[in-house]
Amino acid sequence: MTTRREGAAPPSRIGRCCGRIHGPYGSFTLVSVRIETGRTHQIRVHMASLGHPVVGDTLYGAPSAIAPLAAAASRLPRLVLPRNFLHAAELEFCPSR
């Protein structure tokens, strides 16, 4: 899946920032995303095309592990991320016509 080939869905504004997390492993942004086309991997592809892959999504460019920032490196372990961290807080389906 890509946004860079002919016929690919163009990158669009599919989400909005809901909050930021600043911690010993870096900064992360929580986003609310609305799927527009229903294409497979749409959220993952578009976030990666914007330079912000889903945490742990190695297929689309995120690292498979994150290390603590220098200030916390001596007391915290490196975190291995065995999966991506894309979760749905709410799902809604429109009835078919």
PEBELSUL-V617305 format. One record per residue. N is the residue number from 1. D_FIRST is the distance of its C-alpha to the first C-alpha in whole Angstrom. Layout:
n=N d_first=D_FIRST
n=N d_first=D_FIRST
This chain:
n=1 d_first=0
n=2 d_first=4
n=3 d_first=7
n=4 d_first=9
n=5 d_first=9
n=6 d_first=12
n=7 d_first=11
n=8 d_first=8
n=9 d_first=10
n=10 d_first=12
n=11 d_first=12
n=12 d_first=15
n=13 d_first=18
n=14 d_first=17
n=15 d_first=19
n=16 d_first=22
n=17 d_first=24
n=18 d_first=26
n=19 d_first=28
n=20 d_first=28
n=21 d_first=29
n=22 d_first=31
n=23 d_first=32
n=24 d_first=33
n=25 d_first=29
n=26 d_first=28
n=27 d_first=27
n=28 d_first=24
n=29 d_first=23
n=30 d_first=23
n=31 d_first=21
n=32 d_first=21
n=33 d_first=18
n=34 d_first=18
n=35 d_first=15
n=36 d_first=16
n=37 d_first=13
n=38 d_first=13
n=39 d_first=9
n=40 d_first=8
n=41 d_first=7
n=42 d_first=8
n=43 d_first=11
n=44 d_first=9
n=45 d_first=7
n=46 d_first=10
n=47 d_first=12
n=48 d_first=11
n=49 d_first=11
n=50 d_first=14
n=51 d_first=15
n=52 d_first=16
n=53 d_first=14
n=54 d_first=15
n=55 d_first=18
n=56 d_first=17
n=57 d_first=13
n=58 d_first=14
n=59 d_first=10
n=60 d_first=9
n=61 d_first=13
n=62 d_first=15
n=63 d_first=18
n=64 d_first=20
n=65 d_first=23
n=66 d_first=25
n=67 d_first=28
n=68 d_first=31
n=69 d_first=32
n=70 d_first=35
n=71 d_first=38
n=72 d_first=37
n=73 d_first=36
n=74 d_first=39
n=75 d_first=39
n=76 d_first=35
n=77 d_first=33
n=78 d_first=30
n=79 d_first=27
n=80 d_first=25
n=81 d_first=22
n=82 d_first=21
n=83 d_first=18
n=84 d_first=16
n=85 d_first=18
n=86 d_first=17
n=87 d_first=20
n=88 d_first=21
n=89 d_first=24
n=90 d_first=24
n=91 d_first=23
n=92 d_first=24
n=93 d_first=23
n=94 d_first=25
n=95 d_first=27
n=96 d_first=26
n=97 d_first=28
